[in-house]
Amino acid sequence: MSLSSQPAMATEPDAPVLLIEQRDGITTLTLNRPARFNVLSIEMLEALQSAVDRLDDATRVVVIAAQGRAFCAGHDLKEMSGHTDRDWHAALFERCSDLMRSLLALPQPVIARVHGLATAAGCQLVANADLAIASDNARFAVSGIDVGLFCSTPSVPLSRNIARKRALELLLTGDFVSAETACDWGLVNRVVSPDELDAAVEELARRIASKSAVAVSMGKSLFYQQLERPLNEAYAMASEAMADSMMADDVAEGIDAFQQKRPAVWQHR
């Protein structure tokens, strides 16, 4: 996993909009329209959805990255302004929402590798990821309000990541926040220098990939389900999940390995 955080040459028009690399259980999906700041055009959304749909058990962790100077500048305003049909716009935003839901539904954790700008739906993509690491040159905004459009869909994961007053201030002003502020507010996990970004993302991905796939998958699913439930229901759901997990071969192996002070050999990798 090696991507430049520096300016990149414009890709050829026929170059793939999405680059896919699979290595050691880590699948990296790299947005590849640097000259257009990796906007989420229909073509890009379709490419991402197709890649997500094709993931199999060989993938333990998914990384979303980008080429060029920016992570993602959101939806393609030029493409959007060329259509006046409400149904076309409804289909576009539903397609984007489907992708976001698909990423959350994946059994594999999704890590956003963020550098440069992450604005509007690009910021949504960061907020929607399970984890995020940003370089200290990253900046975040939900700036649709600057063109008269409230970022309604980005508000969904944003308001589930940071305090509501902070989220609403960003949504109503379109103001940018630094990577350090985004980390302080909970939008990203940590901030590193651009030179350290690849290594930090890979280290986190490898640590997760080394764990039991069954435990990681169950844990991600349970984590999001219980957030939507009242406290008593959440505890009941979590207790059932723990009891079910105790029946898994990987738990027996993990406990034996811990007691014997040896590395665990997971049955499901």
C-alpha positions, 0 to 999 in steps of 0.5 A, spaced: 500 500 500 503 506 497 500 512 495 502 519 494 500 525 497 503 529 493 500 532 486 499 527 481 499 528 473 492 528 470 490 520 469 488 519 461 480 519 460 480 511 459 484 510 465 480 506 470 476 511 475 478 506 481 484 502 482 483 495 486 489 492 490 489 486 494 495 484 498 495 480 505 488 480 506 487 488 505 483 490 499 485 497 497 480 501 493 483 507 490 479 513 487 483 515 481 480 521 478 486 526 481 485 532 476 477 532 478 479 531 486 476 524 485 469 526 485 463 521 486 461 521 479 456 516 477 461 512 474 465 512 481 459 510 485 458 505 480 465 502 480 465 503 488 459 499 489 461 494 484 468 493 487 464 492 494 459 487 491 465 483 489 469 482 495 470 475 498 472 472 505 480 473 502 479 480 504 480 482 511 480 489 511 478 494 506 482 501 505 479 507 501 484 511 499 485 516 493 490 519 488 492 526 487 492 532 491 485 531 494 481 525 498 474 526 495 471 533 493 464 530 494 459 529 488 460 531 481 457 538 481 458 539 473 455 532 472 449 534 477 448 541 473 447 538 467 440 535 469 434 538 471 430 532 472 428 531 479 428 523 478 435 523 476 438 527 482 433 522 487 437 516 483 444 519 484 443 520 491 440 513 493 445 510 489 450 514 494 446 512 500 446 505 497 454 505 497 454 508 504 450 502 507 453 497 503 460 499 506 457 499 513 454 492 512 460 489 510 463 484 515 470 487 514 472 493 517 473 499 512 479 504 513 479 511 510 486 513 508 485 521 508 489 526 505 488 533 502 480 535 501 475 531 504 468 535 502 461 534 502 460 527 500 467 526 500 467 528 508 461 523 508 465 517 505 470 519 511 464 519 516 461 513 514 468 509 514 469 504 520 475 508 522 479 513 519 487 516 519 488 522 516 495 526 514 496 533 517 494 536 511 487 534 510 481 538 511 474 537 512 468 540 510 460 539 508 460 545 504 454 544 500 451 550 503 456 554 500 452 553 493 445 553 496 444 546 498 444 543 505 448 537 505 443 532 507 446 525 506 452 527 509 449 529 515 447 522 516 454 519 518 457 526 520 451 526 526 453 519 528 460 521 529 461 528 532 457 532 537 450 534 534 452 542 535 459 541 532 455 537 526 450 542 525 455 548 525 459 545 519 453 543 515 450 550 516 456 554 515 460 550 510 467 551 514 473 547 514 476 544 520 483 541 520 485 534 521 487 535 528 480 538 529 477 532 526 481 528 530 479 531 536 471 531 534 472 524 533 471 524 525 478 521 524 482 516 529 489 519 528 493 524 524 500 523 522 504 526 517 504 525 510 510 521 510 507 516 515 500 516 512 501 509 508 505 506 514 500 508 519 494 505 515 497 499 513 499 498 521 492 498 523 489 494 517 494 489 519 493 489 526 485 488 525 487 483 519 491 478 524 485 477 529 479 472 528 475 474 522 469 471 525 470 476 531 471 482 527 465 480 523 460 479 529 463 485 532 462 490 527 455 488 526 453 488 533 457 495 534 452 498 529 446 494 531 446 496 539 447 503 537 440 504 535 437 500 541 435 502 548 440 501 553 436 494 556 435 492 548 443 493 547 445 489 553 440 483 551 443 483 544 450 484 546 449 478 551 446 474 546 452 475 541 457 474 547 454 467 548 453 465 541 461 467 540 463 462 546 461 457 541 466 459 536 472 454 534 476 461 534 474 463 541 476 456 544 483 456 540 484 464 542 483 462 550 487 456 549 493 460 546 492 465 551 493 460 557 499 457 553 502 463 552 502 462 544 500 465 538 493 463 536 491 459 530 485 462 527 480 457 524 477 462 519 482 467 516 
